[in-house]
Amino acid sequence: MIVFDSNMIIYAADPRYGSLRRLIEEGECVVSAISKVEVLGYHKIEPEEVVIFNEFFRFMKQIPVTDEVLDKAVALRQQKNTSVCDAVIGATALLFGAELYTRNTKDFTLIPGLRIVNPLDEETS
């Protein structure tokens, strides 16, 4: 299973990153429900982006923010100063034994046991 960080959702909407859309179509990609807040809650989001991302969230399997996820996120935040959303996304990946795909690897490197992949490394090198 692959958990997409919120930034991967944004990149997947960009035609230049077809490899991400193929991953979604082929694989077991999921998102944390908190990513919907991060992506659609962006204060500068354009109306046409809202349409695109709403469609994405209808298609993509969302993992709910359960008490177990929240408890793990609390423990992660107690260990390292991280944003609430990153802690929830990291906790989701850990609890499901999934890899976390993100462009912002530095936001997650101090979370023990979390497998982090930047799938855009090769595309941007």
VOTIVO-578035 format. One line per 2 residues: their letters; for each residue x, y, z of N, C-alpha, C. Coordinates in Angstrom, 1 decimal. Example, Ala and Ser with C-alpha at 12.3 -4.5 7.8 and 13.67 -1.06 7.14 Angstrom:
REM residues 2
as	13.2:-5.7:7.8:12.3:-4.5:7.8:13.2:-3.3:7.8 ~ 12.8:-2.2:7.1:13.7:-1.1:7.1:12.9:0.0:7.9 $
REM end
This chain:
REM residues 125
mi	0.8:-1.2:0.0:0.0:0.0:0.0:0.9:1.2:0.0 ~ 0.4:2.3:-0.7:1.1:3.6:-0.7:0.2:4.6:-0.2 $
vf	0.6:5.4:0.7:-0.1:6.6:1.2:0.5:7.8:0.5 ~ -0.4:8.5:-0.2:0.1:9.8:-0.9:0.0:10.9:0.1 $
ds	1.1:11.7:0.3:1.0:12.9:1.0:0.2:13.9:0.2 ~ -0.2:15.0:0.8:-1.1:15.9:0.2:-0.4:16.5:-1.1 $
nm	0.9:16.8:-1.0:1.6:17.3:-2.2:1.6:16.4:-3.4 ~ 1.5:15.1:-3.2:1.5:14.2:-4.3:0.1:14.3:-5.0 $
ii	-0.9:14.6:-4.3:-2.2:14.8:-4.9:-2.2:16.0:-5.8 ~ -1.6:17.1:-5.4:-1.4:18.3:-6.2:-0.6:18.0:-7.4 $
ya	0.5:17.3:-7.2:1.4:17.0:-8.4:0.6:16.1:-9.4 ~ -0.2:15.1:-8.9:-0.9:14.2:-9.7:-1.9:14.9:-10.6 $
ad	-2.4:16.1:-10.2:-3.3:16.8:-11.0:-2.6:17.6:-12.2 ~ -1.3:17.7:-12.1:-0.5:18.4:-13.1:-0.2:17.4:-14.3 $
pr	-0.5:17.7:-15.5:-0.3:16.8:-16.6:1.2:16.4:-16.8 ~ 2.1:17.2:-16.2:3.6:16.8:-16.3:3.9:15.6:-15.5 $
yg	3.0:15.2:-14.6:3.4:14.1:-13.7:2.4:12.9:-13.9 ~ 2.4:12.4:-15.2:1.5:11.3:-15.5:1.9:10.0:-14.7 $
sl	3.2:9.9:-14.3:3.6:8.7:-13.6:2.8:8.6:-12.3 ~ 2.5:9.7:-11.7:1.7:9.6:-10.4:0.3:9.1:-10.7 $
rr	-0.3:9.6:-11.8:-1.7:9.1:-12.1:-1.6:7.7:-12.5 ~ -0.6:7.2:-13.1:-0.4:5.8:-13.4:-0.3:5.0:-12.1 $
li	0.4:5.5:-11.1:0.5:4.8:-9.8:-0.8:4.7:-9.2 ~ -1.6:5.7:-9.3:-3.0:5.7:-8.7:-3.8:4.7:-9.4 $
ee	-3.8:4.6:-10.7:-4.6:3.7:-11.5:-4.1:2.2:-11.3 ~ -2.8:2.0:-11.1:-2.3:0.7:-11.1:-2.2:0.1:-9.6 $
ge	-2.0:1.0:-8.7:-1.6:0.5:-7.4:-2.6:0.6:-6.3 ~ -2.1:0.3:-5.1:-2.9:0.4:-3.9:-2.7:1.8:-3.2 $
cv	-2.9:2.8:-3.9:-2.7:4.2:-3.4:-3.9:4.6:-2.6 ~ -3.6:5.2:-1.5:-4.7:5.8:-0.6:-4.2:7.1:-0.1 $
vs	-5.1:7.9:0.5:-4.8:9.1:1.1:-5.4:9.2:2.5 ~ -4.8:9.9:3.4:-5.4:10.2:4.7:-6.5:11.2:4.5 $
ai	-7.6:11.0:5.2:-8.7:12.0:5.0:-8.3:13.4:5.4 ~ -7.2:13.6:6.2:-6.8:14.9:6.5:-6.2:15.6:5.3 $
sk	-5.8:14.9:4.2:-5.3:15.5:3.0:-6.4:16.3:2.3 ~ -7.6:15.9:2.5:-8.7:16.6:1.9:-8.8:18.0:2.4 $
ve	-8.5:18.1:3.7:-8.5:19.5:4.4:-7.3:20.3:3.9 ~ -6.2:19.6:3.8:-5.0:20.4:3.3:-5.1:20.9:1.9 $
vl	-5.6:20.0:1.0:-5.7:20.3:-0.4:-6.8:21.3:-0.7 ~ -8.0:20.9:-0.3:-9.2:21.8:-0.6:-9.3:23.0:0.3 $
gy	-8.6:23.0:1.4:-8.6:24.1:2.4:-7.6:25.2:2.1 ~ -6.8:25.0:1.1:-5.8:26.0:0.7:-6.5:27.3:0.4 $
hk	-6.0:28.4:1.0:-6.7:29.7:0.9:-6.6:30.3:-0.5 ~ -5.7:29.9:-1.3:-5.6:30.5:-2.6:-6.1:29.5:-3.7 $
ie	-6.8:28.5:-3.4:-7.3:27.5:-4.4:-8.2:28.2:-5.4 ~ -8.0:27.8:-6.6:-8.9:28.4:-7.7:-10.1:27.5:-7.9 $
pe	-11.2:28.1:-8.3:-12.5:27.3:-8.5:-12.3:26.1:-9.4 ~ -11.5:26.2:-10.5:-11.3:25.0:-11.3:-10.5:23.9:-10.6 $
ev	-9.6:24.3:-9.7:-8.8:23.3:-8.9:-9.8:22.6:-7.9 ~ -10.7:23.3:-7.4:-11.7:22.7:-6.5:-12.4:21.5:-7.2 $
vi	-12.8:21.8:-8.4:-13.5:20.8:-9.2:-12.6:19.5:-9.4 ~ -11.3:19.8:-9.8:-10.4:18.7:-10.1:-10.1:17.9:-8.8 $
fn	-9.8:18.6:-7.7:-9.5:17.9:-6.5:-10.7:17.2:-5.9 ~ -11.9:17.7:-6.0:-13.1:17.0:-5.5:-13.3:15.7:-6.3 $
ef	-13.0:15.8:-7.6:-13.1:14.5:-8.4:-12.0:13.5:-7.9 ~ -10.9:14.0:-7.7:-9.8:13.1:-7.2:-10.2:12.5:-5.9 $
fr	-10.8:13.2:-4.9:-11.1:12.6:-3.7:-12.3:11.7:-3.8 ~ -13.2:11.9:-4.8:-14.2:10.9:-5.0:-13.7:9.6:-5.5 $
fm	-12.6:9.6:-6.3:-12.0:8.5:-6.9:-11.0:7.7:-5.9 ~ -10.2:8.5:-5.2:-9.2:7.9:-4.4:-9.7:7.4:-3.0 $
kq	-9.2:6.3:-2.6:-9.6:5.7:-1.3:-9.0:6.6:-0.2 ~ -9.9:7.0:0.7:-9.5:7.8:1.8:-9.5:7.0:3.1 $
ip	-8.4:7.0:3.9:-8.3:6.4:5.2:-8.8:7.4:6.2 ~ -9.8:7.0:7.0:-10.4:7.9:8.0:-9.4:8.2:9.1 $
vt	-9.6:9.3:9.7:-8.8:9.7:10.9:-9.5:9.1:12.1 ~ -9.0:7.9:12.5:-9.6:7.2:13.6:-8.9:7.6:14.9 $
de	-9.5:7.1:16.0:-8.8:7.3:17.3:-7.4:6.7:17.3 ~ -7.2:5.6:16.7:-5.9:4.9:16.7:-4.9:5.8:15.9 $
vl	-5.4:6.4:14.8:-4.5:7.3:14.0:-4.2:8.5:14.8 ~ -5.2:9.1:15.5:-5.0:10.3:16.3:-4.0:10.0:17.5 $
dk	-4.1:8.8:18.1:-3.2:8.5:19.2:-1.8:8.4:18.7 ~ -1.6:7.8:17.6:-0.3:7.6:17.0:0.3:9.0:16.6 $
av	-0.6:9.9:16.0:-0.2:11.2:15.6:0.3:12.0:16.9 ~ -0.5:11.9:18.0:-0.1:12.5:19.2:1.3:12.1:19.7 $
al	1.5:10.8:19.6:2.8:10.2:20.0:3.9:10.8:19.1 ~ 3.7:10.9:17.8:4.7:11.4:16.9:5.0:12.8:17.2 $
rq	4.0:13.6:17.5:4.2:15.0:17.8:4.9:15.2:19.1 ~ 4.7:14.3:20.0:5.5:14.4:21.3:7.0:14.1:21.1 $
qk	7.3:13.4:20.0:8.7:13.1:19.8:9.4:14.1:18.9 ~ 8.6:14.8:18.0:9.2:15.7:17.1:8.3:16.8:16.8 $
nt	8.8:18.0:16.6:7.9:19.1:16.3:7.5:19.0:14.8 ~ 6.3:18.6:14.6:5.8:18.4:13.2:4.4:18.9:13.2 $
sv	3.9:19.3:12.0:2.6:19.8:11.8:1.6:18.7:12.2 ~ 0.4:19.1:12.5:-0.7:18.2:12.8:-1.0:17.3:11.6 $
cd	-1.1:17.9:10.5:-1.4:17.2:9.3:-0.4:16.1:8.9 ~ 0.9:16.6:9.0:2.0:15.6:8.7:2.0:14.5:9.7 $
av	1.7:14.8:11.0:1.7:13.7:12.0:0.6:12.7:11.7 ~ -0.6:13.2:11.3:-1.7:12.3:11.0:-1.4:11.5:9.7 $
ig	-0.8:12.1:8.7:-0.4:11.4:7.5:0.6:10.3:7.8 ~ 1.7:10.7:8.5:2.7:9.8:8.9:2.2:8.6:9.8 $
at	1.3:8.9:10.7:0.7:7.9:11.6:-0.1:6.9:10.7 ~ -0.8:7.5:9.8:-1.7:6.6:8.9:-0.8:5.6:8.1 $
al	0.3:6.1:7.6:1.2:5.2:6.8:1.8:4.2:7.8 ~ 2.3:4.6:8.9:2.8:3.6:9.9:1.9:2.6:10.3 $
lf	0.7:3.0:10.6:-0.3:2.0:11.1:-0.8:1.0:10.0 ~ -0.7:1.4:8.8:-1.1:0.5:7.7:0.1:-0.2:7.1 $
ga	1.3:0.0:7.6:2.5:-0.6:7.1:2.8:-0.2:5.7 ~ 2.4:1.1:5.3:2.5:1.6:4.0:3.7:2.5:3.8 $
el	4.1:2.6:2.5:5.1:3.6:2.2:4.4:4.9:2.0 ~ 5.1:6.0:2.4:4.6:7.3:2.3:5.3:8.0:1.1 $
yt	4.5:8.4:0.1:5.0:9.1:-1.1:4.8:10.6:-0.9 ~ 6.0:11.3:-0.9:5.9:12.7:-0.7:7.1:13.4:-1.4 $
rn	6.9:14.6:-1.7:8.0:15.4:-2.3:8.8:16.1:-1.1 ~ 8.1:16.2:0.0:8.7:16.9:1.2:9.2:15.9:2.2 $
tk	10.2:15.1:1.7:10.8:14.1:2.5:11.3:14.6:3.9 ~ 11.8:15.8:3.9:12.4:16.3:5.2:11.4:16.5:6.3 $
df	10.1:16.6:5.9:9.0:16.8:6.9:8.8:15.5:7.7 ~ 9.3:14.3:7.1:9.0:13.0:7.7:10.2:12.2:8.1 $
tl	11.4:12.7:7.9:12.6:11.9:8.1:12.8:11.5:9.5 ~ 12.3:12.2:10.5:12.6:11.9:11.9:11.5:11.0:12.5 $
ip	10.6:10.5:11.7:9.6:9.6:12.2:10.1:8.2:12.1 ~ 10.4:7.6:13.2:11.0:6.2:13.2:10.1:5.2:12.5 $
gl	10.8:4.4:11.7:10.1:3.3:11.0:9.3:3.7:9.8 ~ 9.1:4.9:9.5:8.4:5.4:8.3:9.2:5.2:7.1 $
ri	8.6:4.5:6.1:9.3:4.3:4.8:8.8:5.5:3.9 ~ 9.8:6.3:3.5:9.5:7.5:2.7:10.1:7.4:1.3 $
vn	9.3:7.7:0.3:9.7:7.7:-1.1:9.3:9.0:-1.7 ~ 10.3:9.6:-2.5:10.0:10.7:-3.3:9.9:10.2:-4.7 $
pl	8.7:9.9:-5.3:8.6:9.3:-6.6:9.0:10.3:-7.7 ~ 9.2:11.5:-7.4:9.5:12.5:-8.4:11.0:12.8:-8.5 $
de	11.8:12.1:-7.7:13.3:12.3:-7.8:13.8:12.1:-9.2 ~ 13.4:11.0:-9.8:14.0:10.7:-11.2:13.4:11.7:-12.2 $
et	12.2:12.2:-12.0:11.6:13.1:-13.0:12.2:14.5:-12.9 ~ 12.7:14.8:-11.8:13.2:16.2:-11.6:14.7:16.3:-11.6 $
s	15.4:15.2:-11.7:16.9:15.2:-11.7:17.4:15.6:-13.1 $
REM end
